[in-house]
Amino acid sequence: MAGEHPETMQERFSARLRAATRADHGHNEDSTYMSALLEGRLGREEYAALIGQLHFVYDLLEEAADRMRDDEVGGLFDLDGLRRREALQADLAFFHGPDWAERTTANEATRRYCERMREVCFDWPGGFVAHHYTRYLGDLSGGQVIGDRVSRTYGLTGDEGVRFYRFAERPKRLKDRYRELLDTAPWDEAERLRIIEEVRTAYRLNAELAACLARELSIEPAA
């Protein structure tokens, strides 16, 4: 239709990306570890094992964000208030004490996850965004449900132990800004397809991290 804005004539990339990777995302949500966490079946140490592994992931991802800071596209996605490394460190100190770093070692799945990010997040802006999107949009969405569940399960008060899930700005506002960046990024069709595939890879690696934790901690599916 004449005069119609181009964005209304085709699906926004943010919506297309979400639809194209919905099944991949669901594999992690339905994992044995995440199901047990949401059902309140994990002890404090078992939960702390998750954020210990995630610290390795965010530490590397935010190192990549520093590298991408001057990139005209990738640098835009590092929105103020998104970074989670310091919040994770605070939560790990809450659960493990000041020697948390000495008590945390990357497992096999986390090492594979980080190896992939080293391959694609430091020199390919689209790869950086793919992994960045997978983590932070998840934190702003389902992560809010997880944070509330963790607080109830362990009887936490305020933000103690759940700073990872707490953002200074309203999650919806950050998500809207992030999706606008996805929709307006100057990627051609080939690059968009490549990013979609990398998001799928990121979801798979995240699911493998959760599966590895379930095996290490001998967590069984609910009866």
C-alpha positions in Angstrom: 0.0 0.0 0.0 1.3 3.4 -1.0 2.7 5.4 1.9 2.9 2.4 4.2 6.0 2.4 6.4 8.4 -0.4 5.3 8.5 -2.0 8.7 4.7 -2.7 8.5 5.2 -4.5 5.2 7.5 -7.2 6.5 8.0 -9.0 9.7 10.3 -7.2 12.1 13.6 -9.0 12.6 13.1 -9.2 16.4 9.9 -11.1 15.9 11.3 -13.3 13.1 14.3 -14.1 15.3 12.1 -15.0 18.2 9.9 -17.2 16.1 12.7 -18.9 14.3 14.4 -19.9 17.5 11.4 -20.6 19.8 11.9 -24.4 19.7 15.6 -24.0 20.5 14.8 -21.8 23.5 12.3 -24.3 24.7 14.8 -27.1 25.0 16.6 -25.2 27.8 13.4 -24.2 29.6 12.3 -27.8 29.7 15.7 -29.2 30.8 15.9 -31.4 33.9 18.0 -28.8 35.8 15.8 -25.8 35.0 12.6 -27.7 35.7 13.9 -28.8 39.1 14.9 -25.1 39.8 11.5 -23.8 38.9 9.8 -26.5 40.9 11.8 -25.6 44.0 13.6 -28.9 44.2 17.2 -27.7 44.3 19.3 -26.8 47.3 21.1 -23.6 47.7 24.5 -25.2 46.6 22.8 -26.7 43.6 21.5 -23.3 42.5 24.8 -21.6 43.2 26.4 -24.1 40.8 24.4 -22.6 38.0 25.4 -19.0 38.6 29.0 -20.1 39.1 29.0 -21.5 35.5 27.1 -18.4 34.2 29.8 -16.2 35.6 32.3 -17.6 33.1 29.9 -17.0 30.3 29.1 -13.4 31.2 32.7 -12.6 32.0 33.7 -13.5 28.5 30.7 -12.0 26.9 31.3 -8.7 28.6 34.9 -8.8 27.6 33.6 -9.1 24.0 31.3 -6.1 24.6 34.4 -4.1 25.5 35.9 -5.1 22.2 32.7 -4.3 20.3 32.3 -0.9 22.0 33.4 1.1 19.0 31.6 -1.0 16.4 28.9 1.0 14.8 26.4 -1.8 15.0 27.5 -4.2 17.7 28.4 -1.5 20.2 24.8 -0.2 20.3 23.5 -3.4 21.9 25.6 -2.9 25.1 22.9 -0.9 26.7 23.5 0.8 30.0 22.4 -1.3 32.9 22.4 -4.7 31.0 25.8 -6.1 32.2 25.5 -8.8 34.8 29.1 -9.7 35.8 29.2 -7.6 38.9 25.7 -8.8 39.9 26.7 -12.4 39.5 29.8 -11.8 41.6 27.7 -10.4 44.4 25.4 -13.4 44.3 28.3 -15.8 44.3 29.7 -14.0 47.3 26.3 -14.3 49.0 26.1 -18.1 48.5 29.8 -19.1 48.7 31.5 -16.3 50.7 34.4 -14.1 49.7 36.4 -17.1 48.3 33.7 -17.9 45.7 36.2 -17.7 42.8 38.4 -20.4 44.3 35.3 -22.7 44.6 34.1 -22.2 41.0 35.5 -24.1 38.1 34.1 -24.2 34.5 32.7 -27.5 33.6 33.1 -29.2 30.2 29.9 -27.7 28.7 30.7 -24.2 30.0 34.2 -24.4 28.4 32.7 -25.4 25.0 30.2 -22.5 25.4 33.1 -20.0 26.0 35.2 -21.5 23.2 32.4 -20.8 20.8 32.0 -17.2 22.0 35.7 -16.6 21.6 35.4 -17.8 18.0 32.5 -15.5 17.0 31.9 -12.7 19.5 35.2 -10.7 19.2 35.5 -10.2 15.5 32.0 -10.7 14.1 29.4 -8.1 15.3 26.5 -10.4 14.3 27.9 -13.3 16.3 28.4 -11.0 19.3 24.8 -9.8 19.0 23.5 -13.4 18.7 25.1 -14.5 22.0 24.3 -11.2 23.6 20.7 -11.4 22.6 20.4 -15.0 23.8 21.6 -14.1 27.3 20.2 -10.7 28.1 16.8 -10.9 26.5 16.4 -14.2 28.5 17.4 -12.4 31.7 14.9 -9.7 31.0 12.1 -12.1 30.3 12.1 -15.6 31.8 14.9 -14.6 34.1 12.5 -12.5 36.0 10.4 -15.5 36.8 13.5 -17.5 37.8 14.6 -14.7 40.1 11.3 -14.6 41.9 11.3 -18.4 42.3 14.8 -18.4 43.7 13.8 -15.7 46.3 10.8 -17.7 47.4 12.6 -21.1 47.5 15.5 -19.9 49.6 13.6 -17.4 51.7 15.7 -14.5 50.5 14.9 -10.8 51.3 15.4 -7.8 49.1 18.0 -8.3 46.4 20.4 -10.5 48.4 21.3 -13.5 46.4 19.3 -12.5 43.3 21.0 -9.4 42.1 21.6 -11.2 38.8 17.9 -10.8 38.0 17.5 -7.2 39.2 17.9 -4.4 36.7 17.9 -0.7 37.5 15.5 0.0 34.6 12.2 -1.7 34.0 12.8 -4.9 32.0 10.1 -4.1 29.4 11.7 -0.8 28.6 15.1 -2.4 28.1 13.6 -5.2 25.9 11.7 -2.6 23.8 15.0 -0.7 23.2 16.8 -3.9 22.4 14.2 -5.1 19.9 14.3 -1.7 18.2 18.0 -2.1 17.7 17.5 -5.6 16.2 14.8 -4.2 13.8 16.9 -1.3 12.6 20.3 -2.9 12.3 21.6 -2.7 8.7 21.9 -6.4 8.2 21.1 -8.0 4.8 19.2 -11.2 4.4 22.3 -13.4 4.4 23.6 -11.9 7.6 20.2 -12.2 9.3 20.1 -15.9 8.5 23.6 -16.3 9.8 22.6 -14.6 13.1 19.5 -16.8 13.4 21.7 -19.9 13.1 24.2 -18.5 15.7 21.3 -17.8 18.2 20.3 -21.5 17.7 23.9 -22.5 18.5 23.8 -20.3 21.6 20.6 -21.8 22.9 22.0 -25.3 22.3 25.2 -24.5 24.2 23.1 -23.1 27.1 21.0 -26.2 27.1 24.2 -28.3 27.2 25.4 -26.3 30.2 22.2 -27.1 32.1 22.3 -30.7 31.1 25.9 -31.0 32.3 24.9 -29.5 35.7 22.1 -32.0 36.0 24.5 -34.9 35.4 27.2 -33.5 37.8 24.7 -32.9 40.6 22.7 -36.1 39.9 19.5 -34.2 39.5 16.6 -36.5 38.3 13.4 -35.5 36.4 10.4 -35.2 38.6 8.5 -38.4 39.1 
